[in-house]
Amino acid sequence: MIAAPAQQRQAAGARGPRPWALALLAVGTAGLAVASLFVGGFDIDLPGLAADPEQLRQFLVSRVPRTLAIVFAAVAMSVSGVVMQLLTQNRFVEPTTAGTTQWAGLGMLLAVLLWPNAPFLTRLVLATVLALLGTLAFMAIIQRIRTRDKLMVPLVGIMLGAVVGAVSTFLAIEFDLLQSMGAWRSAGFSGIVRGYYEPLWVAAIVAIAIYVLADRLTLAGLGRDIATNAGLDYRTAMLLGVSAVALCTGVTSVVVGFLPFLGLIVPNLVSMLMGDDLKRSLPWVALTGAAILLLCDIVGRIVVAPMEIPVSVILGVIGSAVFLAIALRGRRAG
């Protein structure tokens, strides 16, 4: 009975980009990934990989894990953004503007406070649980907002995230963990090495699961009445979508840190070309997110070499500008 997304894809097929455009985007993203492997403070080149054991070790221990972490984190946060925008029916919502990342940060802080020597898995689980509870609280709040102003929803999320962030900052000051919390909030990939990035595979698997469930999530995004009439269990679909977002955000926050606005930039850029059908747009979202984050990371490594600019700084500047542009564009259209 779930036929609406398939009809949506058929109707949008004529106006979307050509199939070869996706292949071109994949090639461009792969090119950026290759460039990421050879950019950094330690010089690595192809002849050296065959002749110098130290170059090969640095390549396998640092460069390859770093590039994979960038790709997985970008896919996780971009997909999370498009799912949240679909479920809330709002173009301005993503894990940063919904407070999800701030809840995940609070979970990491509580894990350190309650279990100072807690294993990585404990921090990951607690961050994911807090991210899920915070996202559910945000969804419950916005369902009670009667205004039709699209900017009100992300403002509620930003205010909620600010409150949670203030609580985290107070606890960090009280227990002398402010420096550690600052490191969590400033996403960067300089410390990513083999043996540390592997939990991001979970986020990649979740992104694949979202693709499998895309038709159901698309229906859920059309509203409770339409989804129920089409034979969908609306509550279950919403819970699956929110849980996937919380898991992706929790894993990414623990391993990498906060990636602001990535889940806002990418879905809005892709939706201009692809429409709102999740299954059709997800490959574009994943590749575009990976390309943007790879490019930001490469720029951050080159501009002040041999030092680095955290990728969150570059994303914050670009994301805030895009946020304002989308908001002003929506105001003019209104």
Protein Blocks (a to p, Z undefined) as FASTA:
>chain_A
ZZmlmmmmmmmmmmmccfklmmmmmmmmmmmmmmmmmgcjbdcdfklmmmmmklmmmmmm
mmmmmmmmmmmmmmmmmmmmmmmmmmnopakbcfklnommmmmmmmmmmmmmmmmmbcfk
lmmmmmmmmmmmmmmmmmmmmmmpmbfbfklmmmmmmmmmmmmmmmmmmmmmmnopmmmm
mmmmmgcfklgcehklmmmmmmmmmmmmmmmmmmmmmmmmnojklmmmnopafklmmmmm
mmmmmmmmmmmmmmnopcehklmmmmmmmmmmnojafklmmmmmmmmmmmmmmmmmmmmm
mmmocbdcdfklmmmmmmmmmmmmmmmmmmmmZZ
